[in-house]
Amino acid sequence: MSGAGLGQLGLWLHLRGRRGGGAALPAIPAGSGPALILHVAPEAAGAEAQVTRRLMKLRPDLRLIRLATAEGADAAEDPDLVARLLDEGKPRALLLLGSALPAALIAGAEERGLPVVLAEARLDAGGGTLGLSLGLESRMRRQLIQRMSAVLVTDQASEAAARRMGVAPARLAMPGPVTDIREPLRCAEAERAAMAAMLDGRHAWFAAALPEAEEDAVLAAHEAALRRSHRALLILAPRDVGRVDALAARIEASGMATARRTEDEDPTDEVQVYLTDGVTELGLWYRLAPVSFMGGTLSGDDAAARHPFEPAALGSAIVHGPETGRHATEWQQLDRAQAARHVGAAEELALAVAELTSPELIAGLAHNAWRVSTGGAGVAMRIADAALEALARDAAPTRSRA
């Protein structure tokens, strides 16, 4: 059987047991404007607000029909409900946010000649989680994604996967992810300029909001950095400012010279570790340090973990451990865009800090991170434009349902 035949068989098997789930139709807004069905996969929930805001600004009369997903259930997989929704709501296009490919919804749209836009997609060219055998599921996913009128992916890996799945280049774009828009942390410019003059020419790196459990790893990494460059400087912001004095004593006992911001001491040339007054001046240190390690990501201490877009927006290359916690989505966006350095364990931190002395490598990571952290509004606009372009097309002739 051909690949297309296997895909059609997979689709038939997938839909066969999903009729008559009993879910209620979503609300269909009244009005004379065009209707657009919006399906949001759980992993793309953070993008929904920005995209819908852009859509409604560009097309105030748009009637947006949200087809909700719930834990373990998706109304867009019920062929009977989808048929009723498409017939009663009379949408002119569909927008899918996320990597889910709801088979019943896509098949119903194709049957009626409706364009479907897939956006904010993070794709794997392999199988998926649709409950079929891997071969049939993979073939079905390929067939479903090839039916999209436009596919907007978040990263290069997803773009490559889409190409391998047969998406035509003319229908494929990589605008990046929709990200939170966050105001950059501020600092006093006069303070930044004075500190920058003091640090001129030194390899400085910053440990942000460091919990006690990660102090050993960070200090060991800095000792390794000092063996490569005796002028290396660690700027350390303990999560608990009350630990500054104890840390200073411990660092001095290990043979490294330290200074404390709490005592109005400066990071002079002989200082090897500079202890800040906690997390009160992060905007200053992110600007000064070419490399920032984000505390809590090695030990999983997520109580006060900082948002990864803080250093990203201020030009600091980012290093993080495997415990991404409540900012897992943002870390995934940065990692997939080659915008952060991931270390799997404490022992790898020293190697990462040593490698991140290359200005070219630091600049590449920092630029990619800045692009991810600041590009959310532009990406949301591109998604809205693609959806409205699909909406403006004349629907193709309705196909027979025989």
C-alpha positions, 0 to 999 in steps of 0.5 A: 500500500502506498504512503498516501494509502496508509495515511488514509487508512490511519485516518479512518482508523483514528476517526472510527471510534471517536464519533458521538462523544457528547460534547456541546458545541462551542459558542458561536458569536453572533454578527455578520463578520466572518467566522474563524475557528481557533484550536489551541493545543495545551502547549500553545496556550501562552500564545493565544492571548497575543494572537487573538489580540492581534486578530481582533485589532486587525479585524474587529468584526471577526467572529472567533469560535474557540474549540476548547481542548481539555485534559485527555480530551479534544472536541476537535477529534469528534467527527460528529461535533466537528461536522455540526460546528462547521455546518452551523458556524460556517467558518471561512478558515481555521487556525491551529495553534500548537503541534496538535493535528486534530484529525476530525477537524482537519478532515472536516475542513478539507471536505468543505474546502476550508483553508487551515493554518497551523502556527506556533508548531514544534514538530517532530518528523516521527510519530506522535501521540495519537494512539495508533501504531507508529507507522500508521500514525506517522503516515497519517500525520504526514497526510494531515500536515500536507493539507495545511494552507500554511505552516508557521513553525517555531524553530529550525528543527521544526522547519526541517521536520516539516520539510521531511513530512512533505510540507511544500516550501511555499507554504512553510515559514519559520517566524519563531515562537510567540513569547511573553513581552517583558520590560527589560530590568532597569539599572542606573546608567551611571552605575553601569558605566562606572562598573563597566570601566572597572571590569574592562577586559575581564572575563566576567560571568554572573550567577543569578539568584543562586540557592545554597544547594548550587554554591559548590557547583558555581564556585568549582566552575569559577576555580576552573575558569581561574585556571584558564584566566587568572583575571576571571571574575564571578559576580554572585547574587545569592538568592538569600542575601543573608548568606553574603557574609558566610559566603564571603568567609567561605570563599576567602578560606578557599583562597579566592579574593572576594568583595561585597556589594553590601559593604560598598566594596568594588570589584577591583582587579584583584577581586575574583568573586564579587558578592552582590546584595541579592537580587535587587540589581539584576538589571545591572549585572545582566548588562555587565556580565557576558554570561549568566548562569540561572540559579535553581536550574541545577538543583530544581530549587524553583521557589524564586527562579528568575524568568529566563527572558530577563538576561535574554532581553539584556544581551547576556548569554545564558547557561542553565541546568536541566531543572526548568520548572515553572519556566519550562516553556521559555527554556524550551524556546531558548534551547530550540533556538540555540539561544542558551547553553544547557548543562546536564549536571553540576560537573558540566558547568565548569566546562560551559563557563570555560567554553563561553570565553569566545566572543563569537560564541557568546554573541551568537547565543546572546543574539539568538536569546534576544531575538526569542525574548523580544520577537513575540509581538512580531510573530503574533502579527505574522500568525494573525496575518496568515490567518486573515489571508486564509480567511479572505480566500474564496472557499473551494467548492465543497467536496462530496461526502460520499 
